[in-house]
């Protein structure tokens, strides 16, 4: 069926206008003569909504065969969650040994990694998840701010870790990554739903698909920054101690400042701040690479410490580049919202 039709607007009476709808469209959504539809205005768009669409609960099913791992099942569950399904049934083949243990592990992973997921039905070989997220309770920008706060706290703890080499701080950073993942997945789910429904775009405060895609990049970059902070914590745990921590500490402070400035440019939609982040990122990447070759590789530190500090620098370099990506997305959002921008 053709997805776009060109129709003429016709005047009827003194104050009303009408358009006709293609028969295939009417048949496809189950409309008939005399039915009512909702017509809603979102920005410069008019959306016609058939009554059947208003109460739809989208359901999906995952059928699990023997010899499939828990991780594989969770990845498919995550894919369904991110795609916007409101009910997800996971059905396990009867030949799977100890299905109760399998179901329990899947439920635990879902609770840890996915926000708003509740088990509403369970049998010996199946489990039904219901997604109870309410977009209005945590709007997009609020969710992004929350994810930013989580990641920033992880960075602050990583600074403390470099100064103290305290293993408890490292473990706290690693555990907090699950919280970052939860908010990242929730944001991506909201954006996926927004791409499917202009009404959800409106509820999230998104004016265009370009803006939604830019927020998707920002959320992904925040999640990747969290992953690299975890990598840094693991490297420090592996080294246990090093006399070269001060070499990378100042770089981490600069990377942290750049990251927060990139997020600040998002909240203010400041083109100038975003440009400063992009320009500073190039300089900082060069400084990190220079530090690797001049202060780490050519130092008298033990080989295991050289390797650990080099890997920490690599994570810092990636954090800087992800911050640069956030700033570039800010420029894209600003362009999507403002057709006229002054560059000075």
C-alpha positions in Angstrom: 0.0 0.0 0.0 1.3 3.4 -0.9 2.4 5.4 2.3 1.9 8.9 0.9 -1.1 10.3 -1.0 -1.5 13.9 -2.3 -5.0 15.1 -1.6 -6.7 18.4 -2.2 -8.2 20.4 0.7 -11.8 21.4 -0.2 -14.0 24.0 1.5 -17.4 22.9 2.7 -19.8 25.5 4.2 -18.5 28.7 5.6 -15.9 27.6 8.1 -15.0 23.9 7.5 -12.6 22.1 5.2 -12.5 18.4 4.1 -10.1 16.0 2.5 -10.8 12.4 1.2 -9.0 9.3 2.4 -7.8 6.5 0.1 -10.1 3.4 0.3 -7.0 1.1 1.0 -6.1 3.2 4.0 -9.6 3.1 5.4 -9.9 -0.7 4.9 -6.4 -1.3 6.4 -7.3 0.4 9.8 -10.9 -1.0 9.9 -12.8 2.2 9.4 -16.3 2.4 7.9 -18.7 5.1 7.0 -20.0 6.9 10.1 -17.0 6.1 12.3 -15.2 8.9 14.2 -11.5 9.6 14.0 -9.4 11.9 16.2 -7.6 14.8 14.5 -4.8 16.2 16.5 -2.4 19.1 15.9 1.3 18.7 16.8 3.3 21.8 15.8 2.9 22.1 12.0 1.5 18.5 11.6 -2.0 17.2 11.6 -2.4 13.6 12.7 -5.5 11.5 12.0 -6.0 8.7 14.5 -8.5 5.9 14.1 -10.2 4.7 17.2 -8.6 1.3 17.2 -5.1 2.9 17.5 -5.9 4.6 20.8 -6.1 1.4 22.9 -3.5 -0.8 21.2 -1.1 -2.7 23.5 1.8 -3.9 21.4 2.8 -7.5 22.3 5.8 -9.5 21.3 6.9 -13.1 21.9 10.3 -14.6 22.3 10.5 -18.4 21.8 13.6 -19.9 23.4 15.0 -23.1 22.1 17.4 -25.5 23.9 21.1 -24.7 24.0 20.4 -20.9 24.1 22.2 -18.9 26.8 20.7 -16.5 29.3 22.7 -13.7 27.7 21.2 -14.4 24.3 17.7 -14.4 25.6 18.3 -11.1 27.5 19.7 -9.5 24.4 16.5 -10.3 22.5 14.4 -9.1 25.4 16.4 -5.9 25.4 15.8 -5.5 21.6 12.1 -5.9 22.2 12.1 -3.4 25.0 14.0 -0.8 23.0 11.6 -1.3 20.1 8.7 -0.1 22.2 6.8 -3.3 22.9 4.6 -2.9 26.0 4.1 -6.7 26.7 6.9 -9.2 26.1 6.3 -13.0 26.6 9.3 -15.2 26.9 8.4 -18.9 26.2 10.9 -21.6 26.9 11.0 -24.9 25.0 10.0 -27.8 27.2 13.3 -29.6 26.4 15.3 -26.9 28.3 16.8 -28.4 31.5 15.8 -26.6 34.7 13.6 -24.0 33.1 12.9 -22.5 36.6 16.5 -21.5 37.0 16.7 -20.1 33.5 13.5 -18.0 34.0 14.9 -16.7 37.3 18.2 -15.6 35.7 16.3 -13.8 32.9 14.1 -12.0 35.4 17.0 -10.9 37.5 18.8 -9.5 34.4 15.7 -7.7 33.3 15.2 -6.1 36.8 18.8 -4.9 36.9 19.1 -3.6 33.4 15.6 -2.4 32.4 13.6 0.3 33.9 9.8 -0.1 34.4 9.8 -3.9 33.8 7.4 -6.0 35.9 6.5 -9.7 35.8 2.8 -10.0 35.4 2.4 -13.7 34.6 4.6 -16.7 35.0 4.4 -20.5 34.5 6.8 -23.4 34.6 8.1 -22.6 31.1 7.1 -18.9 30.4 7.3 -15.4 31.8 5.4 -12.3 30.8 6.9 -8.9 31.2 4.9 -5.7 31.2 6.6 -2.3 30.6 5.0 0.2 32.9 7.1 3.3 32.0 5.1 6.5 31.9 6.8 9.1 29.6 5.0 11.9 31.3 6.6 11.0 34.7 10.1 11.3 33.4 10.4 13.5 30.2 13.3 13.0 27.8 15.5 15.8 29.0 14.9 14.9 32.6 16.0 11.3 31.8 19.1 12.6 30.0 20.0 14.9 33.0 19.6 11.9 35.3 22.0 9.8 33.1 24.4 12.7 33.0 24.4 12.9 36.8 25.1 9.2 37.1 28.0 9.3 34.7 29.4 12.4 36.3 29.3 10.8 39.7 31.2 7.8 38.3 33.9 10.2 36.9 34.2 12.0 40.3 34.6 8.6 42.0 37.3 7.7 39.4 39.2 10.8 40.3 39.1 9.7 44.0 40.2 6.2 42.9 43.3 7.6 41.2 44.2 9.4 44.4 43.4 6.7 46.9 43.7 3.4 44.9 40.8 2.2 47.1 39.4 -1.0 45.7 36.0 -0.3 47.3 35.6 2.8 45.2 36.5 0.8 42.1 33.8 -1.7 42.9 31.2 1.0 43.5 32.0 2.5 40.1 31.6 -0.9 38.4 28.2 -1.6 40.1 26.8 1.9 39.2 27.2 1.0 35.5 24.0 -1.0 35.8 22.1 2.2 36.7 23.6 4.0 33.8 22.5 1.2 31.5 19.0 1.3 32.8 18.6 5.0 32.0 20.3 4.6 28.6 17.9 1.8 27.7 14.9 3.8 28.9 15.9 6.9 26.8 16.4 4.8 23.7 13.0 3.1 24.2 11.3 6.6 24.5 13.1 7.8 21.3 12.2 4.6 19.4 8.5 5.1 20.3 8.8 8.8 19.3 10.0 7.8 15.8 6.9 5.6 15.5 4.3 8.1 16.8 4.3 11.8 16.3 2.1 12.1 19.4 5.0 10.7 21.5 7.4 13.1 19.8 5.2 15.9 21.1 5.0 14.5 24.6 8.8 14.3 24.7 9.2 17.8 23.5 10.9 16.7 20.2 10.2 18.7 17.1 11.6 16.4 14.4 13.1 13.1 13.7 16.5 14.8 13.3 16.3 15.9 16.9 15.3 12.4 18.1 18.3 10.9 16.3 20.6 13.5 17.8 19.3 12.6 21.3 19.9 8.9 20.5 23.5 9.7 19.8 23.9 11.7 23.0 22.4 8.9 25.1 24.7 6.3 23.4 27.7 8.5 24.1 26.8 8.9 27.7 26.5 5.2 28.1 29.8 4.6 26.4 31.5 7.2 28.7 30.2 5.2 31.6 31.6 2.0 30.1 35.1 3.6 29.8 35.0 4.9 33.4 34.3 1.2 34.4 37.3 0.2 32.2 39.4 2.7 34.1 38.3 1.3 37.4 39.1 -2.2 36.3 42.6 -1.1 35.1 43.3 0.4 38.5 42.1 -2.7 40.3 44.5 -4.8 38.1 47.5 -2.6 38.9 46.6 -2.4 42.6 49.1 0.4 43.0 51.1 2.7 40.9 53.4 5.7 41.4 52.2 7.1 38.0 48.6 7.9 38.9 49.3 11.6 38.9 50.3 11.4 35.3 46.7 10.7 34.2 44.9 12.4 37.0 45.2 15.9 35.4 44.0 14.5 32.1 41.0 13.0 33.8 40.1 16.4 35.4 40.3 18.0 31.9 38.3 15.2 30.3 35.7 15.6 33.1 35.4 19.4 32.6 35.1 18.9 28.9 32.3 16.3 29.3 30.3 18.6 31.6 30.8 21.6 29.3 29.4 19.4 26.4 26.3 18.6 28.5 26.0 22.2 29.5 25.9 23.2 25.9 23.0 20.8 25.4 20.9 22.2 28.3 21.5 25.8 27.0 21.5 24.8 23.3 24.6 27.1 23.1 26.3 26.9 19.7 29.3 28.8 21.0 29.8 26.4 24.0 29.5 23.4 21.7 32.1 24.8 19.3 34.5 25.4 22.2 34.0 21.7 23.3 34.8 20.6 19.7 37.9 22.7 19.5 39.2 21.8 23.0 38.6 18.1 22.3 41.2 18.2 19.5 43.8 19.8 21.7 43.1 17.4 24.6 43.4 14.3 22.4 46.8 15.5 21.2 47.8 16.1 24.9 46.7 12.6 25.9 48.6 11.0 23.0 51.7 13.0 23.9 51.4 11.9 27.5 51.3 8.2 26.5 54.5 8.4 24.5 56.5 10.9 26.5 55.5 10.3 30.2 54.4 6.7 30.2 56.1 4.6 27.6 59.5 6.4 28.1 59.2 6.3 32.0 60.9 3.9 34.4 57.6 2.5 35.6 57.2 -1.3 35.7 55.7 -2.7 32.4 52.4 -3.7 34.0 51.9 -0.1 35.2 52.9 1.3 31.8 50.3 -1.0 30.2 47.6 0.0 32.7 48.2 3.7 32.5 48.3 3.5 28.7 44.9 1.8 28.7 43.5 4.4 31.1 44.7 7.1 28.7 43.0 5.4 25.9 39.7 5.4 27.8 40.2 9.1 28.5 40.8 9.8 24.9 37.6 8.0 24.0 35.7 10.0 26.7 37.0 13.2 25.1 35.8 12.0 21.7 32.4 11.0 23.0 32.1 14.5 24.6 33.0 15.9 21.2 30.2 13.8 19.7 27.7 15.2 22.2 28.7 18.7 21.2 28.2 17.9 17.5 24.7 16.5 18.3 23.9 19.8 20.1 24.6 21.7 16.9 22.3 19.3 15.1 19.5 19.8 17.6 19.9 23.6 17.4 19.7 23.4 13.6 16.6 21.3 13.8 14.9 23.7 16.1 16.1 26.9 14.5 16.1 27.3 10.7 18.0 30.6 11.1 21.2 30.6 13.2 23.8 33.4 13.4 27.4 32.2 13.5 29.7 34.8 15.1 
